[in-house]
């Protein structure tokens, strides 16, 4: 079964808007885990606009499920990751000013940089994952994923979500399936995330059942406003059965 890792950044965004501790990110993360989520994801950015360093430390100490830290692998980020020692580090090519992760790595351009970073994290016993866009991966770049040494890649699923239910949906999903098969053949495991929700998630996982983990935040938190968090987690887990 594909694991559900809940991204709690939006909880921190809501908390930070009032400057106090409501909602309590740690308390809510523990509740999410108690409802069945198998992981927690955070993406601390340099400006601290949602998840902050202190959140990362508190979550790392308190949770027993998989902990996934996302971010651009500059020195400050890598120092934090190696200090906290999460289950997984997902590297994204985000410049500091972007609103959300909206692009995959250009593997050919960054292969040596990624090799060095991945080797460094793996020496610390941290599983690595690279955020990639199947629509912008050539066959050569897929082969270069093996050269980087990464344990996993996360498929950037915004295009899938945008075309779901439209005439281009079948062609779009075919691109994801082909990329997934090619990556799996290299011995690299798959994650997925970005704009997955209760409408499109089940179909995506049925098409690519080798996905180990999905990371979902924005849509899940929005659903929880209507359904409550316990019911929301239950429904997302049902999509992954």
PEKAHU-V321062 format. One record per residue. N is the residue number from 1. RES is the residue in one letter. PSI is psi in degrees with one decimal (none if undefined). Layout:
BEGIN
N:RES:PSI ; N:RES:PSI
END
This chain:
BEGIN
1:X:138.8 ; 2:X:134.8 ; 3:X:149.1 ; 4:X:117.1 ; 5:X:121.1 ; 6:X:123.3 ; 7:X:120.1 ; 8:X:15.5 ; 9:X:-41.9 ; 10:X:-31.3 ; 11:X:-41.2 ; 12:X:-36.2 ; 13:X:-44.9 ; 14:X:-44.7 ; 15:X:-47.1 ; 16:X:-23.2 ; 17:X:-19.7 ; 18:X:-8.2 ; 19:X:6.3 ; 20:X:-143.5 ; 21:X:45.2 ; 22:X:114.7 ; 23:X:154.2 ; 24:X:110.0 ; 25:X:-45.3 ; 26:X:-47.7 ; 27:X:-44.8 ; 28:X:-37.1 ; 29:X:-41.4 ; 30:X:-35.7 ; 31:X:-42.7 ; 32:X:-42.1 ; 33:X:-41.3 ; 34:X:-23.2 ; 35:X:-3.1 ; 36:X:-6.6 ; 37:X:138.7 ; 38:X:1.7 ; 39:X:162.5 ; 40:X:134.1 ; 41:X:141.0 ; 42:X:153.5 ; 43:X:85.6 ; 44:X:127.1 ; 45:X:158.9 ; 46:X:-32.0 ; 47:X:-2.4 ; 48:X:29.6 ; 49:X:-14.4 ; 50:X:-96.3 ; 51:X:134.0 ; 52:X:166.4 ; 53:X:-41.3 ; 54:X:-31.8 ; 55:X:-43.7 ; 56:X:-45.5 ; 57:X:-45.1 ; 58:X:-44.0 ; 59:X:-42.4 ; 60:X:-36.2 ; 61:X:-29.6 ; 62:X:-30.7 ; 63:X:152.0 ; 64:X:-8.1 ; 65:X:-178.7 ; 66:X:137.0 ; 67:X:120.5 ; 68:X:120.1 ; 69:X:123.1 ; 70:X:152.3 ; 71:X:171.5 ; 72:X:128.9 ; 73:X:64.3 ; 74:X:179.3 ; 75:X:-45.0 ; 76:X:-43.1 ; 77:X:-46.5 ; 78:X:-36.9 ; 79:X:-42.8 ; 80:X:-45.9 ; 81:X:-45.4 ; 82:X:-28.4 ; 83:X:-42.2 ; 84:X:-34.1 ; 85:X:64.5 ; 86:X:172.9 ; 87:X:-41.2 ; 88:X:143.8 ; 89:X:118.6 ; 90:X:117.5 ; 91:X:127.9 ; 92:X:150.0 ; 93:X:44.2 ; 94:X:125.1 ; 95:X:158.4 ; 96:X:-27.9 ; 97:X:-8.8 ; 98:X:150.8 ; 99:X:-42.1 ; 100:X:166.9 ; 101:X:114.6 ; 102:X:24.2 ; 103:X:153.8 ; 104:X:169.5 ; 105:X:142.2 ; 106:X:97.3 ; 107:X:-47.1 ; 108:X:-42.8 ; 109:X:-29.1 ; 110:X:12.4 ; 111:X:-42.0 ; 112:X:-38.7 ; 113:X:-46.6 ; 114:X:-37.8 ; 115:X:-48.5 ; 116:X:-44.9 ; 117:X:-45.1 ; 118:X:-43.4 ; 119:X:-40.0 ; 120:X:-45.9 ; 121:X:-39.4 ; 122:X:-29.3 ; 123:X:-26.2 ; 124:X:3.5 ; 125:X:24.9 ; 126:X:126.3 ; 127:X:139.6 ; 128:X:149.5 ; 129:X:142.4 ; 130:X:133.8 ; 131:X:118.0 ; 132:X:148.9 ; 133:X:109.0 ; 134:X:-26.9 ; 135:X:-15.5 ; 136:X:18.1 ; 137:X:118.0 ; 138:X:168.1 ; 139:X:-38.3 ; 140:X:-41.0 ; 141:X:-35.0 ; 142:X:-42.5 ; 143:X:-35.5 ; 144:X:-19.2 ; 145:X:-36.9 ; 146:X:-37.9 ; 147:X:-33.1 ; 148:X:-26.3 ; 149:X:6.6 ; 150:X:148.0 ; 151:X:-36.8 ; 152:X:165.6 ; 153:X:149.3 ; 154:X:120.2 ; 155:X:123.3 ; 156:X:114.4 ; 157:X:16.5 ; 158:X:-42.3 ; 159:X:-40.4 ; 160:X:-47.2 ; 161:X:-39.3 ; 162:X:-30.3 ; 163:X:-5.5 ; 164:X:128.9 ; 165:X:1.6 ; 166:X:175.8 ; 167:X:-23.8 ; 168:X:2.1 ; 169:X:-43.1 ; 170:X:-45.9 ; 171:X:-40.2 ; 172:X:-46.3 ; 173:X:-33.9 ; 174:X:-39.1 ; 175:X:-43.2 ; 176:X:-42.9 ; 177:X:-43.6 ; 178:X:-43.1 ; 179:X:-42.2 ; 180:X:-44.1 ; 181:X:-42.8 ; 182:X:-40.1 ; 183:X:-44.0 ; 184:X:-36.0 ; 185:X:-23.1 ; 186:X:-2.8 ; 187:X:17.4 ; 188:X:132.2 ; 189:X:164.8 ; 190:X:138.0 ; 191:X:175.4 ; 192:X:152.5 ; 193:X:156.9 ; 194:X:109.6 ; 195:X:17.5 ; 196:X:141.7 ; 197:X:-174.9 ; 198:X:-21.0 ; 199:X:-40.0 ; 200:X:-11.1 ; 201:X:-48.0 ; 202:X:-41.6 ; 203:X:-39.1 ; 204:X:-44.8 ; 205:X:-35.5 ; 206:X:-35.3 ; 207:X:-32.1 ; 208:X:75.4 ; 209:X:-8.4 ; 210:X:-2.1 ; 211:X:126.4 ; 212:X:-33.0 ; 213:X:139.8 ; 214:X:142.1 ; 215:X:117.7 ; 216:X:129.8 ; 217:X:-70.0 ; 218:X:-53.8 ; 219:X:-40.0 ; 220:X:-43.9 ; 221:X:-38.9 ; 222:X:-43.5 ; 223:X:-36.0 ; 224:X:-25.2 ; 225:X:-32.5 ; 226:X:-38.5 ; 227:X:-16.5 ; 228:X:151.3 ; 229:X:-42.0 ; 230:X:-47.6 ; 231:X:-38.2 ; 232:X:-47.4 ; 233:X:-41.3 ; 234:X:-42.0 ; 235:X:-39.5 ; 236:X:-39.4 ; 237:X:-36.8 ; 238:X:-34.7 ; 239:X:-24.3 ; 240:X:-1.0 ; 241:X:none
END
